[in-house]
Amino acid sequence: MDTIWGFTPNELQSAGIALGLVVVGMLGVIGRQMGKWREHREPPRGMQIAGALIDGSDARRLTEALDRNTTALKKCSDTADANTAAIQSASREIQRLTDETIRGQR
């Protein structure tokens, strides 16, 4: 079988897949860290709405809508955390399988 730099095409393919998953995993970790960094920043200043423009019921509806939006964003963040964990686990498993494959071909 032909080799490239001393590696067989199967070894190079396995290494390429593992490298790709490691890159995806690292991007997930970076994204998660950026999300945590943004949580620690100072919250934006509250909106000021002239009292004459809205009444109490409009203000309550606006508050409820913002609360629903915040809840949805937290769920999205939790899902992203779960996806990051799954990607990291898959990356570790593929790396383990790649290592076993390379050892088996020697």
PyMOL commands that place a pseudoatom at each C-alpha (Angstrom):
pseudoatom trace, name=CA, resn=MET, resi=1, chain=A, elem=C, hetatm=0, pos=[0.000, 0.000, 0.000]
pseudoatom trace, name=CA, resn=ASP, resi=2, chain=A, elem=C, hetatm=0, pos=[1.279, 3.507, -0.790]
pseudoatom trace, name=CA, resn=THR, resi=3, chain=A, elem=C, hetatm=0, pos=[2.264, 5.725, 2.098]
pseudoatom trace, name=CA, resn=ILE, resi=4, chain=A, elem=C, hetatm=0, pos=[2.348, 9.474, 2.489]
pseudoatom trace, name=CA, resn=TRP, resi=5, chain=A, elem=C, hetatm=0, pos=[5.046, 10.694, 4.863]
pseudoatom trace, name=CA, resn=GLY, resi=6, chain=A, elem=C, hetatm=0, pos=[5.146, 7.201, 6.310]
pseudoatom trace, name=CA, resn=PHE, resi=7, chain=A, elem=C, hetatm=0, pos=[1.394, 7.030, 6.966]
pseudoatom trace, name=CA, resn=THR, resi=8, chain=A, elem=C, hetatm=0, pos=[-1.170, 4.941, 5.135]
pseudoatom trace, name=CA, resn=PRO, resi=9, chain=A, elem=C, hetatm=0, pos=[-4.214, 6.674, 3.639]
pseudoatom trace, name=CA, resn=ASN, resi=10, chain=A, elem=C, hetatm=0, pos=[-6.424, 5.088, 6.324]
pseudoatom trace, name=CA, resn=GLU, resi=11, chain=A, elem=C, hetatm=0, pos=[-4.248, 6.489, 9.089]
pseudoatom trace, name=CA, resn=LEU, resi=12, chain=A, elem=C, hetatm=0, pos=[-4.319, 9.938, 7.497]
pseudoatom trace, name=CA, resn=GLN, resi=13, chain=A, elem=C, hetatm=0, pos=[-8.089, 9.745, 7.111]
pseudoatom trace, name=CA, resn=SER, resi=14, chain=A, elem=C, hetatm=0, pos=[-8.557, 8.736, 10.757]
pseudoatom trace, name=CA, resn=ALA, resi=15, chain=A, elem=C, hetatm=0, pos=[-6.222, 11.502, 11.903]
pseudoatom trace, name=CA, resn=GLY, resi=16, chain=A, elem=C, hetatm=0, pos=[-8.087, 14.030, 9.743]
pseudoatom trace, name=CA, resn=ILE, resi=17, chain=A, elem=C, hetatm=0, pos=[-11.440, 13.045, 11.211]
pseudoatom trace, name=CA, resn=ALA, resi=18, chain=A, elem=C, hetatm=0, pos=[-10.061, 13.195, 14.740]
pseudoatom trace, name=CA, resn=LEU, resi=19, chain=A, elem=C, hetatm=0, pos=[-8.507, 16.593, 14.077]
pseudoatom trace, name=CA, resn=GLY, resi=20, chain=A, elem=C, hetatm=0, pos=[-11.794, 17.891, 12.688]
pseudoatom trace, name=CA, resn=LEU, resi=21, chain=A, elem=C, hetatm=0, pos=[-13.697, 16.750, 15.752]
pseudoatom trace, name=CA, resn=VAL, resi=22, chain=A, elem=C, hetatm=0, pos=[-11.105, 18.243, 18.056]
pseudoatom trace, name=CA, resn=VAL, resi=23, chain=A, elem=C, hetatm=0, pos=[-11.463, 21.577, 16.233]
pseudoatom trace, name=CA, resn=VAL, resi=24, chain=A, elem=C, hetatm=0, pos=[-15.266, 21.421, 16.531]
pseudoatom trace, name=CA, resn=GLY, resi=25, chain=A, elem=C, hetatm=0, pos=[-14.948, 20.545, 20.218]
pseudoatom trace, name=CA, resn=MET, resi=26, chain=A, elem=C, hetatm=0, pos=[-12.575, 23.438, 20.830]
pseudoatom trace, name=CA, resn=LEU, resi=27, chain=A, elem=C, hetatm=0, pos=[-14.968, 25.822, 19.075]
pseudoatom trace, name=CA, resn=GLY, resi=28, chain=A, elem=C, hetatm=0, pos=[-17.715, 24.556, 21.380]
pseudoatom trace, name=CA, resn=VAL, resi=29, chain=A, elem=C, hetatm=0, pos=[-15.543, 25.185, 24.427]
pseudoatom trace, name=CA, resn=ILE, resi=30, chain=A, elem=C, hetatm=0, pos=[-14.641, 28.667, 23.201]
pseudoatom trace, name=CA, resn=GLY, resi=31, chain=A, elem=C, hetatm=0, pos=[-18.315, 29.440, 22.565]
pseudoatom trace, name=CA, resn=ARG, resi=32, chain=A, elem=C, hetatm=0, pos=[-19.245, 28.241, 26.023]
pseudoatom trace, name=CA, resn=GLN, resi=33, chain=A, elem=C, hetatm=0, pos=[-16.513, 30.352, 27.635]
pseudoatom trace, name=CA, resn=MET, resi=34, chain=A, elem=C, hetatm=0, pos=[-17.634, 33.418, 25.671]
pseudoatom trace, name=CA, resn=GLY, resi=35, chain=A, elem=C, hetatm=0, pos=[-21.171, 32.834, 26.956]
pseudoatom trace, name=CA, resn=LYS, resi=36, chain=A, elem=C, hetatm=0, pos=[-19.941, 32.682, 30.536]
pseudoatom trace, name=CA, resn=TRP, resi=37, chain=A, elem=C, hetatm=0, pos=[-17.866, 35.824, 30.007]
pseudoatom trace, name=CA, resn=ARG, resi=38, chain=A, elem=C, hetatm=0, pos=[-20.911, 37.682, 28.744]
pseudoatom trace, name=CA, resn=GLU, resi=39, chain=A, elem=C, hetatm=0, pos=[-22.933, 36.589, 31.791]
pseudoatom trace, name=CA, resn=HIS, resi=40, chain=A, elem=C, hetatm=0, pos=[-20.407, 38.276, 34.090]
pseudoatom trace, name=CA, resn=ARG, resi=41, chain=A, elem=C, hetatm=0, pos=[-20.464, 41.597, 32.302]
pseudoatom trace, name=CA, resn=GLU, resi=42, chain=A, elem=C, hetatm=0, pos=[-22.416, 44.473, 33.726]
pseudoatom trace, name=CA, resn=PRO, resi=43, chain=A, elem=C, hetatm=0, pos=[-26.063, 44.161, 32.692]
pseudoatom trace, name=CA, resn=PRO, resi=44, chain=A, elem=C, hetatm=0, pos=[-27.329, 46.764, 30.256]
pseudoatom trace, name=CA, resn=ARG, resi=45, chain=A, elem=C, hetatm=0, pos=[-29.076, 49.763, 31.708]
pseudoatom trace, name=CA, resn=GLY, resi=46, chain=A, elem=C, hetatm=0, pos=[-32.836, 49.486, 31.904]
pseudoatom trace, name=CA, resn=MET, resi=47, chain=A, elem=C, hetatm=0, pos=[-35.042, 51.010, 29.255]
pseudoatom trace, name=CA, resn=GLN, resi=48, chain=A, elem=C, hetatm=0, pos=[-36.723, 54.226, 30.140]
pseudoatom trace, name=CA, resn=ILE, resi=49, chain=A, elem=C, hetatm=0, pos=[-40.186, 54.633, 28.749]
pseudoatom trace, name=CA, resn=ALA, resi=50, chain=A, elem=C, hetatm=0, pos=[-42.155, 57.770, 29.301]
pseudoatom trace, name=CA, resn=GLY, resi=51, chain=A, elem=C, hetatm=0, pos=[-45.030, 57.015, 31.686]
pseudoatom trace, name=CA, resn=ALA, resi=52, chain=A, elem=C, hetatm=0, pos=[-47.435, 58.984, 29.551]
pseudoatom trace, name=CA, resn=LEU, resi=53, chain=A, elem=C, hetatm=0, pos=[-46.881, 56.649, 26.580]
pseudoatom trace, name=CA, resn=ILE, resi=54, chain=A, elem=C, hetatm=0, pos=[-47.829, 53.362, 28.263]
pseudoatom trace, name=CA, resn=ASP, resi=55, chain=A, elem=C, hetatm=0, pos=[-50.151, 52.394, 31.053]
pseudoatom trace, name=CA, resn=GLY, resi=56, chain=A, elem=C, hetatm=0, pos=[-49.688, 49.755, 33.750]
pseudoatom trace, name=CA, resn=SER, resi=57, chain=A, elem=C, hetatm=0, pos=[-51.111, 46.856, 31.715]
pseudoatom trace, name=CA, resn=ASP, resi=58, chain=A, elem=C, hetatm=0, pos=[-48.780, 47.620, 28.801]
pseudoatom trace, name=CA, resn=ALA, resi=59, chain=A, elem=C, hetatm=0, pos=[-45.833, 47.695, 31.189]
pseudoatom trace, name=CA, resn=ARG, resi=60, chain=A, elem=C, hetatm=0, pos=[-46.875, 44.308, 32.650]
pseudoatom trace, name=CA, resn=ARG, resi=61, chain=A, elem=C, hetatm=0, pos=[-47.201, 42.781, 29.182]
pseudoatom trace, name=CA, resn=LEU, resi=62, chain=A, elem=C, hetatm=0, pos=[-43.772, 44.134, 28.238]
pseudoatom trace, name=CA, resn=THR, resi=63, chain=A, elem=C, hetatm=0, pos=[-42.269, 42.699, 31.438]
pseudoatom trace, name=CA, resn=GLU, resi=64, chain=A, elem=C, hetatm=0, pos=[-43.907, 39.310, 30.827]
pseudoatom trace, name=CA, resn=ALA, resi=65, chain=A, elem=C, hetatm=0, pos=[-42.617, 39.229, 27.239]
pseudoatom trace, name=CA, resn=LEU, resi=66, chain=A, elem=C, hetatm=0, pos=[-39.094, 40.018, 28.426]
pseudoatom trace, name=CA, resn=ASP, resi=67, chain=A, elem=C, hetatm=0, pos=[-39.345, 37.290, 31.085]
pseudoatom trace, name=CA, resn=ARG, resi=68, chain=A, elem=C, hetatm=0, pos=[-40.453, 34.733, 28.456]
pseudoatom trace, name=CA, resn=ASN, resi=69, chain=A, elem=C, hetatm=0, pos=[-37.572, 35.799, 26.229]
pseudoatom trace, name=CA, resn=THR, resi=70, chain=A, elem=C, hetatm=0, pos=[-35.096, 35.398, 29.102]
pseudoatom trace, name=CA, resn=THR, resi=71, chain=A, elem=C, hetatm=0, pos=[-36.438, 31.902, 29.860]
pseudoatom trace, name=CA, resn=ALA, resi=72, chain=A, elem=C, hetatm=0, pos=[-36.107, 30.894, 26.200]
pseudoatom trace, name=CA, resn=LEU, resi=73, chain=A, elem=C, hetatm=0, pos=[-32.546, 32.202, 26.071]
pseudoatom trace, name=CA, resn=LYS, resi=74, chain=A, elem=C, hetatm=0, pos=[-31.611, 30.203, 29.195]
pseudoatom trace, name=CA, resn=LYS, resi=75, chain=A, elem=C, hetatm=0, pos=[-33.047, 27.037, 27.618]
pseudoatom trace, name=CA, resn=CYS, resi=76, chain=A, elem=C, hetatm=0, pos=[-31.043, 27.744, 24.468]
pseudoatom trace, name=CA, resn=SER, resi=77, chain=A, elem=C, hetatm=0, pos=[-27.887, 28.202, 26.542]
pseudoatom trace, name=CA, resn=ASP, resi=78, chain=A, elem=C, hetatm=0, pos=[-28.515, 24.926, 28.392]
pseudoatom trace, name=CA, resn=THR, resi=79, chain=A, elem=C, hetatm=0, pos=[-28.976, 23.137, 25.070]
pseudoatom trace, name=CA, resn=ALA, resi=80, chain=A, elem=C, hetatm=0, pos=[-25.708, 24.615, 23.791]
pseudoatom trace, name=CA, resn=ASP, resi=81, chain=A, elem=C, hetatm=0, pos=[-23.946, 23.371, 26.944]
pseudoatom trace, name=CA, resn=ALA, resi=82, chain=A, elem=C, hetatm=0, pos=[-25.354, 19.872, 26.389]
pseudoatom trace, name=CA, resn=ASN, resi=83, chain=A, elem=C, hetatm=0, pos=[-24.260, 19.935, 22.751]
pseudoatom trace, name=CA, resn=THR, resi=84, chain=A, elem=C, hetatm=0, pos=[-20.763, 21.019, 23.768]
pseudoatom trace, name=CA, resn=ALA, resi=85, chain=A, elem=C, hetatm=0, pos=[-20.525, 18.112, 26.210]
pseudoatom trace, name=CA, resn=ALA, resi=86, chain=A, elem=C, hetatm=0, pos=[-21.720, 15.663, 23.541]
pseudoatom trace, name=CA, resn=ILE, resi=87, chain=A, elem=C, hetatm=0, pos=[-19.190, 16.974, 21.007]
pseudoatom trace, name=CA, resn=GLN, resi=88, chain=A, elem=C, hetatm=0, pos=[-16.373, 16.697, 23.530]
pseudoatom trace, name=CA, resn=SER, resi=89, chain=A, elem=C, hetatm=0, pos=[-17.403, 13.132, 24.407]
pseudoatom trace, name=CA, resn=ALA, resi=90, chain=A, elem=C, hetatm=0, pos=[-17.607, 12.134, 20.724]
pseudoatom trace, name=CA, resn=SER, resi=91, chain=A, elem=C, hetatm=0, pos=[-14.230, 13.739, 20.066]
pseudoatom trace, name=CA, resn=ARG, resi=92, chain=A, elem=C, hetatm=0, pos=[-12.630, 11.756, 22.899]
pseudoatom trace, name=CA, resn=GLU, resi=93, chain=A, elem=C, hetatm=0, pos=[-14.217, 8.522, 21.676]
pseudoatom trace, name=CA, resn=ILE, resi=94, chain=A, elem=C, hetatm=0, pos=[-13.091, 9.060, 18.089]
pseudoatom trace, name=CA, resn=GLN, resi=95, chain=A, elem=C, hetatm=0, pos=[-9.590, 9.874, 19.288]
pseudoatom trace, name=CA, resn=ARG, resi=96, chain=A, elem=C, hetatm=0, pos=[-9.578, 6.633, 21.287]
pseudoatom trace, name=CA, resn=LEU, resi=97, chain=A, elem=C, hetatm=0, pos=[-10.788, 4.643, 18.261]
pseudoatom trace, name=CA, resn=THR, resi=98, chain=A, elem=C, hetatm=0, pos=[-8.213, 6.348, 16.043]
pseudoatom trace, name=CA, resn=ASP, resi=99, chain=A, elem=C, hetatm=0, pos=[-5.440, 5.450, 18.460]
pseudoatom trace, name=CA, resn=GLU, resi=100, chain=A, elem=C, hetatm=0, pos=[-6.637, 1.829, 18.576]
pseudoatom trace, name=CA, resn=THR, resi=101, chain=A, elem=C, hetatm=0, pos=[-6.823, 1.685, 14.772]
pseudoatom trace, name=CA, resn=ILE, resi=102, chain=A, elem=C, hetatm=0, pos=[-3.311, 3.053, 14.375]
pseudoatom trace, name=CA, resn=ARG, resi=103, chain=A, elem=C, hetatm=0, pos=[-1.966, 0.607, 16.983]
pseudoatom trace, name=CA, resn=GLY, resi=104, chain=A, elem=C, hetatm=0, pos=[-3.733, -2.270, 15.224]
pseudoatom trace, name=CA, resn=GLN, resi=105, chain=A, elem=C, hetatm=0, pos=[-2.137, -1.428, 11.857]
pseudoatom trace, name=CA, resn=ARG, resi=106, chain=A, elem=C, hetatm=0, pos=[1.415, -1.456, 13.167]
for i in range(1, 106): cmd.bond("trace and resi %d" % i, "trace and resi %d" % (i + 1))
show_as sticks, trace
zoom trace
